[in-house]
């Protein structure tokens, strides 16, 4: 009579236990996607702000208002030196949906511009160097606007 070859029950159980241990240790690395998604959303917001500022500057240049050192309106967007100001009448007006989809970061954080974070985000413990937000700093006489991305607490 031929002897049948195969795995014993104990061998199968040992393999399943080893696979379970590997899954428990490796799964959190692949399943923590929320932080990555938040960082990507902030990158998208930064890109939207950058694009909007460029378009507004183009409109200001066409109208001859790109050199103005005072706040002037370009298509109902408040600008300074041709770029949107760091206010709800400036960059928030230039980026469609910014005011409705994002929350403004409190000025007590110590930002030099205006910051936006996710709706309902707790900003307790934020500072100008930590948090999860995008900060827009308006143009000055010596520099164009800057956009800072802080994703330490995403």
VMD Tcl script that builds the backbone (N, CA, C; Angstrom):
set m [mol new atoms 462]
animate dup $m
set s [atomselect $m all]
$s set {name element resname resid chain x y z} {
  {N N UNK 1 A 0.822 -1.168 0.000}
  {CA C UNK 1 A 0.000 0.000 0.000}
  {C C UNK 1 A 0.876 1.245 0.000}
  {N N UNK 2 A 0.441 2.235 -0.782}
  {CA C UNK 2 A 1.183 3.482 -0.882}
  {C C UNK 2 A 0.897 4.388 0.295}
  {N N UNK 3 A 1.934 5.022 0.731}
  {CA C UNK 3 A 1.755 5.976 1.820}
  {C C UNK 3 A 1.421 7.334 1.222}
  {N N UNK 4 A 0.357 7.968 1.699}
  {CA C UNK 4 A -0.050 9.272 1.186}
  {C C UNK 4 A 0.816 10.355 1.807}
  {N N UNK 5 A 1.240 11.303 0.956}
  {CA C UNK 5 A 2.039 12.428 1.444}
  {C C UNK 5 A 1.145 13.640 1.658}
  {N N UNK 6 A 1.472 14.471 2.620}
  {CA C UNK 6 A 0.692 15.664 2.897}
  {C C UNK 6 A 1.152 16.308 4.184}
  {N N UNK 7 A 0.488 17.351 4.551}
  {CA C UNK 7 A 0.838 18.065 5.776}
  {C C UNK 7 A -0.015 17.550 6.925}
  {N N UNK 8 A 0.598 17.508 8.078}
  {CA C UNK 8 A -0.163 17.116 9.262}
  {C C UNK 8 A -0.901 18.340 9.791}
  {N N UNK 9 A -1.843 18.094 10.653}
  {CA C UNK 9 A -2.621 19.176 11.245}
  {C C UNK 9 A -1.731 20.132 12.026}
  {N N UNK 10 A -0.744 19.620 12.716}
  {CA C UNK 10 A 0.150 20.463 13.510}
  {C C UNK 10 A 0.971 21.370 12.595}
  {N N UNK 11 A 1.452 20.855 11.486}
  {CA C UNK 11 A 2.207 21.689 10.554}
  {C C UNK 11 A 1.347 22.831 10.005}
  {N N UNK 12 A 0.110 22.548 9.684}
  {CA C UNK 12 A -0.793 23.576 9.179}
  {C C UNK 12 A -1.072 24.646 10.232}
  {N N UNK 13 A -1.259 24.211 11.479}
  {CA C UNK 13 A -1.516 25.167 12.560}
  {C C UNK 13 A -0.298 26.069 12.778}
  {N N UNK 14 A 0.904 25.501 12.719}
  {CA C UNK 14 A 2.122 26.287 12.913}
  {C C UNK 14 A 2.250 27.335 11.808}
  {N N UNK 15 A 1.972 26.963 10.565}
  {CA C UNK 15 A 2.053 27.906 9.456}
  {C C UNK 15 A 1.030 29.029 9.627}
  {N N UNK 16 A -0.184 28.685 10.048}
  {CA C UNK 16 A -1.222 29.705 10.255}
  {C C UNK 16 A -0.828 30.652 11.372}
  {N N UNK 17 A -0.238 30.155 12.439}
  {CA C UNK 17 A 0.202 31.005 13.545}
  {C C UNK 17 A 1.310 31.952 13.081}
  {N N UNK 18 A 2.250 31.446 12.305}
  {CA C UNK 18 A 3.332 32.299 11.800}
  {C C UNK 18 A 2.771 33.387 10.891}
  {N N UNK 19 A 1.844 33.041 10.007}
  {CA C UNK 19 A 1.226 34.043 9.138}
  {C C UNK 19 A 0.449 35.078 9.949}
  {N N UNK 20 A -0.206 34.646 11.017}
  {CA C UNK 20 A -0.928 35.570 11.885}
  {C C UNK 20 A 0.003 36.563 12.560}
  {N N UNK 21 A 1.137 36.076 13.032}
  {CA C UNK 21 A 2.119 36.958 13.676}
  {C C UNK 21 A 2.657 37.973 12.668}
  {N N UNK 22 A 2.958 37.530 11.467}
  {CA C UNK 22 A 3.434 38.446 10.436}
  {C C UNK 22 A 2.375 39.486 10.082}
  {N N UNK 23 A 1.126 39.068 10.007}
  {CA C UNK 23 A 0.046 39.998 9.667}
  {C C UNK 23 A -0.137 41.052 10.757}
  {N N UNK 24 A -0.037 40.653 12.000}
  {CA C UNK 24 A -0.224 41.592 13.108}
  {C C UNK 24 A 0.902 42.624 13.137}
  {N N UNK 25 A 2.108 42.224 12.812}
  {CA C UNK 25 A 3.219 43.178 12.855}
  {C C UNK 25 A 3.302 44.040 11.595}
  {N N UNK 26 A 2.892 43.524 10.455}
  {CA C UNK 26 A 3.019 44.268 9.203}
  {C C UNK 26 A 1.785 45.090 8.855}
  {N N UNK 27 A 0.615 44.689 9.288}
  {CA C UNK 27 A -0.630 45.357 8.892}
  {C C UNK 27 A -0.681 46.838 9.274}
  {N N UNK 28 A -0.268 47.236 10.469}
  {CA C UNK 28 A -0.352 48.673 10.794}
  {C C UNK 28 A 0.452 49.569 9.856}
  {N N UNK 29 A 1.523 49.053 9.275}
  {CA C UNK 29 A 2.306 49.858 8.339}
  {C C UNK 29 A 1.520 50.151 7.071}
  {N N UNK 30 A 0.663 49.231 6.683}
  {CA C UNK 30 A -0.077 49.398 5.445}
  {C C UNK 30 A -1.468 49.977 5.664}
  {N N UNK 31 A -1.973 49.912 6.860}
  {CA C UNK 31 A -3.337 50.353 7.119}
  {C C UNK 31 A -3.437 51.778 7.651}
  {N N UNK 32 A -2.323 52.401 7.991}
  {CA C UNK 32 A -2.357 53.779 8.482}
  {C C UNK 32 A -2.320 54.741 7.300}
  {N N UNK 33 A -3.421 54.798 6.581}
  {CA C UNK 33 A -3.488 55.621 5.386}
  {C C UNK 33 A -4.090 56.995 5.654}
  {N N UNK 34 A -4.720 57.188 6.799}
  {CA C UNK 34 A -5.381 58.454 7.079}
  {C C UNK 34 A -4.376 59.607 7.142}
  {N N UNK 35 A -3.256 59.391 7.787}
  {CA C UNK 35 A -2.237 60.436 7.863}
  {C C UNK 35 A -1.688 60.794 6.484}
  {N N UNK 36 A -1.464 59.769 5.660}
  {CA C UNK 36 A -0.982 60.023 4.301}
  {C C UNK 36 A -2.023 60.775 3.484}
  {N N UNK 37 A -3.289 60.430 3.659}
  {CA C UNK 37 A -4.356 61.114 2.922}
  {C C UNK 37 A -4.449 62.577 3.344}
  {N N UNK 38 A -4.299 62.850 4.634}
  {CA C UNK 38 A -4.340 64.236 5.108}
  {C C UNK 38 A -3.172 65.047 4.545}
  {N N UNK 39 A -1.988 64.453 4.537}
  {CA C UNK 39 A -0.825 65.148 3.989}
  {C C UNK 39 A -1.026 65.426 2.498}
  {N N UNK 40 A -1.600 64.476 1.787}
  {CA C UNK 40 A -1.851 64.679 0.356}
  {C C UNK 40 A -2.891 65.773 0.134}
  {N N UNK 41 A -3.914 65.820 0.994}
  {CA C UNK 41 A -4.917 66.877 0.871}
  {C C UNK 41 A -4.301 68.254 1.098}
  {N N UNK 42 A -3.407 68.347 2.070}
  {CA C UNK 42 A -2.726 69.620 2.313}
  {C C UNK 42 A -1.839 70.007 1.130}
  {N N UNK 43 A -1.188 69.016 0.528}
  {CA C UNK 43 A -0.385 69.304 -0.668}
  {C C UNK 43 A -1.277 69.836 -1.789}
  {N N UNK 44 A -2.471 69.242 -1.923}
  {CA C UNK 44 A -3.415 69.720 -2.931}
  {C C UNK 44 A -3.867 71.147 -2.665}
  {N N UNK 45 A -4.133 71.458 -1.395}
  {CA C UNK 45 A -4.517 72.825 -1.032}
  {C C UNK 45 A -3.388 73.807 -1.323}
  {N N UNK 46 A -2.183 73.404 -1.014}
  {CA C UNK 46 A -1.024 74.254 -1.300}
  {C C UNK 46 A -0.931 74.526 -2.805}
  {N N UNK 47 A -1.141 73.504 -3.617}
  {CA C UNK 47 A -1.120 73.675 -5.062}
  {C C UNK 47 A -2.238 74.577 -5.557}
  {N N UNK 48 A -3.422 74.434 -4.953}
  {CA C UNK 48 A -4.551 75.287 -5.341}
  {C C UNK 48 A -4.267 76.746 -5.003}
  {N N UNK 49 A -3.683 76.989 -3.837}
  {CA C UNK 49 A -3.331 78.361 -3.455}
  {C C UNK 49 A -2.275 78.929 -4.402}
  {N N UNK 50 A -1.300 78.127 -4.739}
  {CA C UNK 50 A -0.233 78.564 -5.628}
  {C C UNK 50 A -0.790 78.907 -7.010}
  {N N UNK 51 A -1.644 78.051 -7.529}
  {CA C UNK 51 A -2.256 78.306 -8.832}
  {C C UNK 51 A -3.140 79.538 -8.828}
  {N N UNK 52 A -3.941 79.680 -7.775}
  {CA C UNK 52 A -4.835 80.831 -7.682}
  {C C UNK 52 A -4.042 82.135 -7.585}
  {N N UNK 53 A -2.963 82.121 -6.819}
  {CA C UNK 53 A -2.140 83.322 -6.684}
  {C C UNK 53 A -1.526 83.708 -8.031}
  {N N UNK 54 A -1.093 82.729 -8.792}
  {CA C UNK 54 A -0.530 83.005 -10.108}
  {C C UNK 54 A -1.556 83.586 -11.070}
  {N N UNK 55 A -2.768 83.052 -11.042}
  {CA C UNK 55 A -3.825 83.561 -11.914}
  {C C UNK 55 A -4.203 84.987 -11.529}
  {N N UNK 56 A -4.323 85.234 -10.224}
  {CA C UNK 56 A -4.669 86.586 -9.767}
  {C C UNK 56 A -3.569 87.572 -10.159}
  {N N UNK 57 A -2.315 87.156 -10.034}
  {CA C UNK 57 A -1.219 88.046 -10.424}
  {C C UNK 57 A -1.296 88.369 -11.919}
  {N N UNK 58 A -1.629 87.367 -12.726}
  {CA C UNK 58 A -1.785 87.604 -14.159}
  {C C UNK 58 A -2.880 88.614 -14.449}
  {N N UNK 59 A -4.002 88.484 -13.757}
  {CA C UNK 59 A -5.093 89.446 -13.937}
  {C C UNK 59 A -4.673 90.842 -13.476}
  {N N UNK 60 A -3.945 90.897 -12.355}
  {CA C UNK 60 A -3.483 92.195 -11.846}
  {C C UNK 60 A -2.504 92.842 -12.822}
  {N N UNK 61 A -1.661 92.038 -13.430}
  {CA C UNK 61 A -0.695 92.568 -14.385}
  {C C UNK 61 A -1.400 93.112 -15.624}
  {N N UNK 62 A -2.430 92.418 -16.070}
  {CA C UNK 62 A -3.186 92.896 -17.232}
  {C C UNK 62 A -3.842 94.242 -16.931}
  {N N UNK 63 A -4.329 94.401 -15.687}
  {CA C UNK 63 A -4.987 95.645 -15.292}
  {C C UNK 63 A -3.988 96.715 -14.836}
  {N N UNK 64 A -2.710 96.391 -14.772}
  {CA C UNK 64 A -1.697 97.355 -14.354}
  {C C UNK 64 A -1.652 97.589 -12.859}
  {N N UNK 65 A -2.119 96.628 -12.075}
  {CA C UNK 65 A -2.169 96.794 -10.618}
  {C C UNK 65 A -1.148 95.923 -9.884}
  {N N UNK 66 A -0.201 95.343 -10.608}
  {CA C UNK 66 A 0.729 94.406 -9.974}
  {C C UNK 66 A 1.797 95.075 -9.113}
  {N N UNK 67 A 1.981 96.359 -9.240}
  {CA C UNK 67 A 3.012 97.051 -8.468}
  {C C UNK 67 A 2.432 97.833 -7.286}
  {N N UNK 68 A 1.139 97.732 -7.069}
  {CA C UNK 68 A 0.505 98.513 -6.018}
  {C C UNK 68 A 0.887 98.007 -4.632}
  {N N UNK 69 A 1.369 98.917 -3.785}
  {CA C UNK 69 A 1.749 98.538 -2.424}
  {C C UNK 69 A 0.606 98.710 -1.432}
  {N N UNK 70 A -0.556 99.040 -1.926}
  {CA C UNK 70 A -1.753 99.115 -1.082}
  {C C UNK 70 A -2.740 98.063 -1.554}
  {N N UNK 71 A -3.716 97.778 -0.709}
  {CA C UNK 71 A -4.710 96.769 -1.062}
  {C C UNK 71 A -5.622 97.290 -2.169}
  {N N UNK 72 A -5.640 96.572 -3.286}
  {CA C UNK 72 A -6.537 96.904 -4.396}
  {C C UNK 72 A -7.299 95.647 -4.794}
  {N N UNK 73 A -8.481 95.842 -5.351}
  {CA C UNK 73 A -9.295 94.710 -5.768}
  {C C UNK 73 A -9.047 94.370 -7.229}
  {N N UNK 74 A -8.892 93.080 -7.472}
  {CA C UNK 74 A -8.798 92.541 -8.826}
  {C C UNK 74 A -9.842 91.441 -8.906}
  {N N UNK 75 A -10.915 91.685 -9.656}
  {CA C UNK 75 A -12.029 90.729 -9.754}
  {C C UNK 75 A -12.554 90.333 -8.370}
  {N N UNK 76 A -12.770 91.315 -7.511}
  {CA C UNK 76 A -13.289 91.120 -6.152}
  {C C UNK 76 A -12.332 90.341 -5.249}
  {N N UNK 77 A -11.072 90.304 -5.596}
  {CA C UNK 77 A -10.048 89.662 -4.764}
  {C C UNK 77 A -9.090 90.754 -4.314}
  {N N UNK 78 A -8.910 90.874 -3.006}
  {CA C UNK 78 A -8.024 91.903 -2.462}
  {C C UNK 78 A -6.572 91.492 -2.714}
  {N N UNK 79 A -5.810 92.385 -3.328}
  {CA C UNK 79 A -4.422 92.064 -3.668}
  {C C UNK 79 A -3.469 93.113 -3.119}
  {N N UNK 80 A -2.221 92.706 -3.005}
  {CA C UNK 80 A -1.118 93.610 -2.689}
  {C C UNK 80 A 0.072 93.133 -3.511}
  {N N UNK 81 A 0.718 94.053 -4.195}
  {CA C UNK 81 A 1.790 93.738 -5.139}
  {C C UNK 81 A 1.340 92.703 -6.172}
  {N N UNK 82 A 0.057 92.710 -6.491}
  {CA C UNK 82 A -0.490 91.843 -7.517}
  {C C UNK 82 A -0.930 90.469 -7.042}
  {N N UNK 83 A -0.575 90.107 -5.825}
  {CA C UNK 83 A -0.919 88.781 -5.295}
  {C C UNK 83 A -2.015 88.913 -4.241}
  {N N UNK 84 A -2.806 87.852 -4.020}
  {CA C UNK 84 A -3.859 87.928 -3.002}
  {C C UNK 84 A -3.295 88.217 -1.614}
  {N N UNK 85 A -4.041 88.980 -0.843}
  {CA C UNK 85 A -3.632 89.241 0.531}
  {C C UNK 85 A -3.912 88.003 1.386}
  {N N UNK 86 A -3.299 87.952 2.552}
  {CA C UNK 86 A -3.506 86.844 3.485}
  {C C UNK 86 A -4.735 87.138 4.338}
  {N N UNK 87 A -5.905 87.063 3.705}
  {CA C UNK 87 A -7.157 87.369 4.400}
  {C C UNK 87 A -8.305 86.625 3.719}
  {N N UNK 88 A -9.466 86.738 4.341}
  {CA C UNK 88 A -10.644 86.109 3.747}
  {C C UNK 88 A -11.075 86.824 2.475}
  {N N UNK 89 A -10.690 88.087 2.313}
  {CA C UNK 89 A -11.009 88.825 1.088}
  {C C UNK 89 A -9.933 88.638 0.028}
  {N N UNK 90 A -8.827 87.986 0.380}
  {CA C UNK 90 A -7.723 87.778 -0.547}
  {C C UNK 90 A -7.660 86.339 -1.025}
  {N N UNK 91 A -6.793 85.563 -0.399}
  {CA C UNK 91 A -6.558 84.188 -0.858}
  {C C UNK 91 A -7.804 83.319 -0.700}
  {N N UNK 92 A -8.598 83.566 0.332}
  {CA C UNK 92 A -9.817 82.767 0.513}
  {C C UNK 92 A -10.832 83.036 -0.588}
  {N N UNK 93 A -10.808 84.235 -1.124}
  {CA C UNK 93 A -11.699 84.579 -2.229}
  {C C UNK 93 A -11.168 84.012 -3.542}
  {N N UNK 94 A -9.857 83.891 -3.660}
  {CA C UNK 94 A -9.234 83.420 -4.898}
  {C C UNK 94 A -9.361 81.910 -5.080}
  {N N UNK 95 A -9.325 81.147 -3.983}
  {CA C UNK 95 A -9.411 79.685 -4.054}
  {C C UNK 95 A -10.866 79.270 -3.819}
  {N N UNK 96 A -11.466 78.701 -4.817}
  {CA C UNK 96 A -12.871 78.298 -4.736}
  {C C UNK 96 A -13.024 77.197 -3.681}
  {N N UNK 97 A -13.943 77.397 -2.746}
  {CA C UNK 97 A -14.232 76.398 -1.720}
  {C C UNK 97 A -13.345 76.453 -0.497}
  {N N UNK 98 A -12.401 77.366 -0.469}
  {CA C UNK 98 A -11.477 77.421 0.670}
  {C C UNK 98 A -12.212 77.735 1.971}
  {N N UNK 99 A -13.084 78.716 1.933}
  {CA C UNK 99 A -13.805 79.105 3.153}
  {C C UNK 99 A -14.825 78.068 3.580}
  {N N UNK 100 A -15.408 77.344 2.637}
  {CA C UNK 100 A -16.463 76.391 2.987}
  {C C UNK 100 A -15.921 75.004 3.331}
  {N N UNK 101 A -14.768 74.629 2.790}
  {CA C UNK 101 A -14.246 73.277 2.993}
  {C C UNK 101 A -13.139 73.177 4.034}
  {N N UNK 102 A -12.577 74.291 4.426}
  {CA C UNK 102 A -11.445 74.301 5.353}
  {C C UNK 102 A -11.713 75.290 6.479}
  {N N UNK 103 A -11.124 75.056 7.645}
  {CA C UNK 103 A -11.217 75.973 8.778}
  {C C UNK 103 A -9.972 76.848 8.835}
  {N N UNK 104 A -10.159 78.076 9.294}
  {CA C UNK 104 A -9.037 78.983 9.479}
  {C C UNK 104 A -8.340 78.647 10.790}
  {N N UNK 105 A -7.017 78.587 10.756}
  {CA C UNK 105 A -6.234 78.336 11.962}
  {C C UNK 105 A -6.232 79.609 12.788}
  {N N UNK 106 A -6.404 79.469 14.084}
  {CA C UNK 106 A -6.461 80.611 14.986}
  {C C UNK 106 A -5.194 81.459 14.888}
  {N N UNK 107 A -5.366 82.754 14.976}
  {CA C UNK 107 A -4.210 83.657 14.925}
  {C C UNK 107 A -3.338 83.528 16.169}
  {N N UNK 108 A -3.855 82.898 17.229}
  {CA C UNK 108 A -3.068 82.721 18.452}
  {C C UNK 108 A -1.941 81.708 18.266}
  {N N UNK 109 A -1.950 80.984 17.155}
  {CA C UNK 109 A -0.905 80.003 16.880}
  {C C UNK 109 A 0.434 80.695 16.643}
  {N N UNK 110 A 0.386 81.921 16.149}
  {CA C UNK 110 A 1.612 82.665 15.901}
  {C C UNK 110 A 2.016 82.683 14.436}
  {N N UNK 111 A 1.058 82.490 13.550}
  {CA C UNK 111 A 1.358 82.537 12.124}
  {C C UNK 111 A 1.552 83.978 11.685}
  {N N UNK 112 A 2.371 84.179 10.680}
  {CA C UNK 112 A 2.550 85.514 10.137}
  {C C UNK 112 A 1.606 85.778 8.975}
  {N N UNK 113 A 0.942 84.749 8.497}
  {CA C UNK 113 A -0.045 84.875 7.425}
  {C C UNK 113 A -1.377 84.317 7.890}
  {N N UNK 114 A -2.094 83.664 6.983}
  {CA C UNK 114 A -3.362 83.027 7.320}
  {C C UNK 114 A -3.216 81.528 7.064}
  {N N UNK 115 A -3.695 80.726 8.001}
  {CA C UNK 115 A -3.557 79.281 7.894}
  {C C UNK 115 A -4.897 78.589 7.770}
  {N N UNK 116 A -4.899 77.465 7.069}
  {CA C UNK 116 A -6.109 76.667 6.885}
  {C C UNK 116 A -5.824 75.222 7.234}
  {N N UNK 117 A -6.801 74.608 7.910}
  {CA C UNK 117 A -6.692 73.208 8.300}
  {C C UNK 117 A -8.020 72.522 7.995}
  {N N UNK 118 A -8.111 71.248 8.296}
  {CA C UNK 118 A -9.309 70.471 8.010}
  {C C UNK 118 A -10.489 70.922 8.865}
  {N N UNK 119 A -11.683 70.811 8.330}
  {CA C UNK 119 A -12.895 71.130 9.092}
  {C C UNK 119 A -12.935 70.275 10.353}
  {N N UNK 120 A -13.182 70.919 11.488}
  {CA C UNK 120 A -13.303 70.192 12.749}
  {C C UNK 120 A -11.982 69.773 13.372}
  {N N UNK 121 A -10.862 70.171 12.799}
  {CA C UNK 121 A -9.550 69.801 13.326}
  {C C UNK 121 A -9.297 70.526 14.640}
  {N N UNK 122 A -8.853 69.783 15.648}
  {CA C UNK 122 A -8.509 70.392 16.930}
  {C C UNK 122 A -7.141 71.052 16.800}
  {N N UNK 123 A -7.073 72.348 16.994}
  {CA C UNK 123 A -5.809 73.073 16.841}
  {C C UNK 123 A -5.107 73.319 18.177}
  {N N UNK 124 A -5.556 72.645 19.227}
  {CA C UNK 124 A -4.905 72.774 20.525}
  {C C UNK 124 A -3.473 72.249 20.421}
  {N N UNK 125 A -2.537 73.014 20.867}
  {CA C UNK 125 A -1.142 72.600 20.826}
  {C C UNK 125 A -0.431 72.972 19.542}
  {N N UNK 126 A -1.137 73.602 18.618}
  {CA C UNK 126 A -0.489 74.054 17.388}
  {C C UNK 126 A 0.474 75.179 17.718}
  {N N UNK 127 A 1.512 75.277 16.951}
  {CA C UNK 127 A 2.407 76.425 16.996}
  {C C UNK 127 A 2.802 76.734 15.560}
  {N N UNK 128 A 3.613 77.737 15.372}
  {CA C UNK 128 A 3.998 78.093 14.009}
  {C C UNK 128 A 4.913 77.046 13.386}
  {N N UNK 129 A 5.387 76.072 14.170}
  {CA C UNK 129 A 6.260 75.032 13.610}
  {C C UNK 129 A 5.675 73.631 13.706}
  {N N UNK 130 A 4.517 73.467 14.330}
  {CA C UNK 130 A 3.900 72.140 14.396}
  {C C UNK 130 A 2.418 72.258 14.080}
  {N N UNK 131 A 1.846 71.204 13.639}
  {CA C UNK 131 A 0.423 71.189 13.341}
  {C C UNK 131 A 0.144 70.491 12.034}
  {N N UNK 132 A -1.033 70.743 11.510}
  {CA C UNK 132 A -1.469 70.136 10.262}
  {C C UNK 132 A -2.255 71.194 9.504}
  {N N UNK 133 A -1.549 72.077 8.810}
  {CA C UNK 133 A -2.206 73.192 8.141}
  {C C UNK 133 A -1.326 73.732 7.016}
  {N N UNK 134 A -1.931 74.585 6.205}
  {CA C UNK 134 A -1.216 75.301 5.157}
  {C C UNK 134 A -1.301 76.784 5.501}
  {N N UNK 135 A -0.170 77.465 5.461}
  {CA C UNK 135 A -0.129 78.894 5.775}
  {C C UNK 135 A 0.233 79.685 4.523}
  {N N UNK 136 A -0.555 80.715 4.258}
  {CA C UNK 136 A -0.289 81.619 3.134}
  {C C UNK 136 A 0.190 82.947 3.696}
  {N N UNK 137 A 1.375 83.386 3.255}
  {CA C UNK 137 A 1.921 84.683 3.666}
  {C C UNK 137 A 1.914 85.592 2.443}
  {N N UNK 138 A 1.298 86.745 2.587}
  {CA C UNK 138 A 1.143 87.638 1.438}
  {C C UNK 138 A 2.472 88.233 0.995}
  {N N UNK 139 A 2.463 88.743 -0.218}
  {CA C UNK 139 A 3.655 89.351 -0.805}
  {C C UNK 139 A 4.033 90.620 -0.060}
  {N N UNK 140 A 5.309 90.910 -0.071}
  {CA C UNK 140 A 5.820 92.157 0.500}
  {C C UNK 140 A 6.602 92.886 -0.591}
  {N N UNK 141 A 7.126 94.044 -0.255}
  {CA C UNK 141 A 7.869 94.819 -1.256}
  {C C UNK 141 A 9.151 94.105 -1.687}
  {N N UNK 142 A 9.645 93.223 -0.821}
  {CA C UNK 142 A 10.908 92.556 -1.138}
  {C C UNK 142 A 10.751 91.098 -1.562}
  {N N UNK 143 A 9.550 90.533 -1.459}
  {CA C UNK 143 A 9.381 89.128 -1.834}
  {C C UNK 143 A 7.951 88.850 -2.287}
  {N N UNK 144 A 7.803 87.792 -3.057}
  {CA C UNK 144 A 6.469 87.355 -3.460}
  {C C UNK 144 A 5.864 86.557 -2.306}
  {N N UNK 145 A 4.634 86.127 -2.477}
  {CA C UNK 145 A 3.948 85.351 -1.436}
  {C C UNK 145 A 4.717 84.066 -1.140}
  {N N UNK 146 A 4.486 83.503 0.035}
  {CA C UNK 146 A 5.038 82.189 0.361}
  {C C UNK 146 A 3.923 81.326 0.922}
  {N N UNK 147 A 4.030 80.040 0.677}
  {CA C UNK 147 A 3.068 79.081 1.192}
  {C C UNK 147 A 3.841 78.027 1.974}
  {N N UNK 148 A 3.544 77.922 3.259}
  {CA C UNK 148 A 4.215 76.954 4.127}
  {C C UNK 148 A 3.276 75.805 4.438}
  {N N UNK 149 A 3.787 74.612 4.383}
  {CA C UNK 149 A 3.018 73.410 4.691}
  {C C UNK 149 A 3.529 72.815 5.976}
  {N N UNK 150 A 2.656 72.654 6.960}
  {CA C UNK 150 A 3.004 72.010 8.229}
  {C C UNK 150 A 2.147 70.754 8.370}
  {N N UNK 151 A 2.783 69.595 8.372}
  {CA C UNK 151 A 2.025 68.352 8.478}
  {C C UNK 151 A 2.555 67.450 9.591}
  {N N UNK 152 A 3.040 68.073 10.663}
  {CA C UNK 152 A 3.599 67.309 11.776}
  {C C UNK 152 A 2.559 66.503 12.535}
  {N N UNK 153 A 1.342 67.009 12.620}
  {CA C UNK 153 A 0.296 66.358 13.434}
  {C C UNK 153 A -0.817 65.764 12.581}
  {N N UNK 154 A -0.510 65.358 11.380}
  {CA C UNK 154 A -1.543 64.759 10.536}
  {C C UNK 154 A -1.740 63.317 10.929}
}
mol reanalyze $m
mol bondsrecalc $m
mol representation Tube
mol addrep $m
